[in-house]
Amino acid sequence: MWLLDTEKIQLQWFSSPDDVSYAILSHVWTAYEQTFQETPRFRTSGTRGILHRARDRVLHPPSEKIRNACAKARHDGFRWLWADTCCIDKTNSAELSEAINSMYAWYQGAAMCYALLDDVPNLKEEDPRSPASSFRRSRWHKRGWTLQELIAPHSVIFLSRDWEVIGSKRTLADLIEEVTGIDRRVLMHKRKVEDISVACRMSWAARRETKRIEDQAYCLMGIFGVYMPTIYGEGRHAFIRLQEEIIRKSPDQSIFAWGCILDDYHSGAFVTSAKEHDYAPQSNVETLLASSPADFSGCTDIIPVSQRSLCDRLGVGETSPEYTKSSLGIRTTFPLISITRTSFVHAALALLACEDKQRRIIALYLRSHPRSTMSNQFRVGGYIAQGGRRNPYYRATRLSVFEHSDLAVTAKIRQPSGKYARILVQPELKEVHIHSHDGTSSVGTPRSAILSSSSPRSSMVFFEPPCTIVLSPRSVQRLRDLGYLLPEIPSKGFRLNAPGDYRTVSFLAYESFTVHIGVCPLDLSSSTQKAQLWATVRFDSELGTILDDYVAKAGSSKPIGAPEREPDVIPEESMLVQSWKDGRCTFGSKGRQVRLAFSYPCADGLELDKKVSEVYELDIRFEGFYRHQGRIALERKGTISTEVTARSGGKQVAQRTFTT
């Protein structure tokens, strides 16, 4: 361990930090910091040593920060000082890795820690306890490395930008707890750090930033008492390795209780109709392990419980879970409750040995892996229907189970007859393979704005009645620019209220097409939806017939979107808007395609009566040969005249003129 002599400002090596009393510096790095190579080392007291020291002081004068830190330590009676900028040879990877693994112990063993807050004025200029004080907003509270530098030392003195004392960790403990969320008993070493749940400790770092993405993991090693080699360049995999080391040495299962947690299991129903592409936006949160500390931002109230206590409450045999890495993820054993089993998906609850402050057990939603033939291979999380059109994604939920008799979870199970029944299920200890982490590894500098999985970032939309369908203004303009004849379209859209409702919209040109939209009922196996919206496109080969129909409709008082008595199209499963990726589907073949895209909620600026029913916006885009190589002209002189010219290979192959 290298230490600075506060009088000579030169480095000296000590084989053990226990052999010397030293102070330590905590700070936020700036653009320039004095390095190990720029700091003189200890020289002998002979003539040669004196000459070397004189040369070093001329070539490498100490920086203002190091000079002031040494002066402060020397004033308080400390001869030795440690600072991370100049007491680690960062060009030596072995020394750097050793220092990072030892840093928590070094801060813990320091007789005094000076925390320099270079963006905070002194007490004469500002009260640190004021609601908008610079102390509360200091960058020092937002850095990853300063977390262990706050917790580990017994004595911490906070210094202002002019090196004046603001206060100590003891005198400001209540304020620091308010700013950082760390229990003041932990700050004052009246409660052991290891007594706090893994999830809660992770939450302390959820809003903190590091310059290197790997440091999000390395700065937490001391807080969790783990040691591992540092590999700069591995990106987010460093945080995965940290979690693997934690679960190897700790039985605390709160490490899995991160992300969005449904407050009450009985307040929602698992959506069984979600497709694989619906889960694509959730690929980084459907894993057992988190991708960053930010995922734990809502986990301050999670408390671990013993396996014996959990098993007694559930009425199952006691187990000691082991975690084994495999190509299928992590293999382990959980008390499992099946909540739904259909021909498409198997969903279950995995009950963890942790609870919230209301003693509600945390349970992970597990769903069967879509491409696996194994019945016990799962991913974490699912969409939960709570009565609205948007269905948030949750990784876990909370269950009120104080004793075995309180456990009342019903499951929707498909019977051998093919019918579905709801039965009361009991937990069983089962071995499962759970997808452990996302395979992609982000390398580089993390963004300053931290995204957290604890806030729903995506949801699944139900496309169901009653609803209003509105054609997007940009669709109308695009189709008109292509020369399509559009009938009168209601500005407020048209309603679909119940199964069997059906509408058509026809667009006339050389490549005419009709959009069919309707509502069809679902089978009784769905507990979250009874009807869904469907849509499809049919191309019209005989334009004259369509034009005649158009003229006939235009001559009557029947507007576009009026109810059709009998559908021309029988809906199929592929037509269900719910099954389309991102609410989009393309119909036709190459050279003649129409893409339908439903969105919810509709774009701002549309004057609609949203109190009547939910509004979906429909965007229609023609993509084909005639869009890019045809020439379409519209002349509006009392009548509507449309001339369509198709060309192929530079030659005109067809030309027709239609007048209405």
Buried (B, 14 or more C-beta within 10 A) or exposed (E): BBBBBBEBBBBBEBEEBEEBBBBBBBBBEEEEBBBBEBBBEBBEEEEEEEEBBEEBBEEBBBBEBBBBBBBBBBEEEBBBBBBBBBBBBEEEEEBBBBBBBBBBEBBBBBBBBBBBBBBBBBEEEBEBEEEEBBBBEBBBBBBBBBBBBBBBBBEBBBBBBEBBEBBBBEEBBEBBBEBBBBBBBBBEBEEEBEEBBBBBBBBBBBBBBBEBBBBBBBBBBBBBEBEBEBBBEBBBBBBBBBBBBBBEEBEBBBBBBBBBBBEEBEEBBBBBBBBEEBBEBBEBBBBBBBBBBBBBBBBBBBBBBEBEEBBEBBBBEEBEBEBEEEEBBBBBBBBBBBBBBBEEBBBBBBBBBBBBEEEBBBBBBBBBBEEBEEEBBBBBBBBBBBEEBBBBBBBBBBBBBEEBEEBEBBBBBBEEEEEBEEEEBEBBBBEBBBBBBBEEBBEEEBEEEBEBBBEEBBBBBBBBBBBBBBBBBEBBEBBEEBBBBBBEBBEEBBBBEEBBBBBBBBBBBBBBBBBBBBBBEBEEBBBBBBBBBBBBBBBBEEBEEBBEBBEEBBEEEEEBBEBEEEBEBEBEEEBBBBBBEEBBBBBBEEEBBBBBBBBBBBEEEBEBEEEEBBBBBBBBBBBBBBBEBBEBEBEEEEEEBBBBBBBEEEEEEEEEEBEE
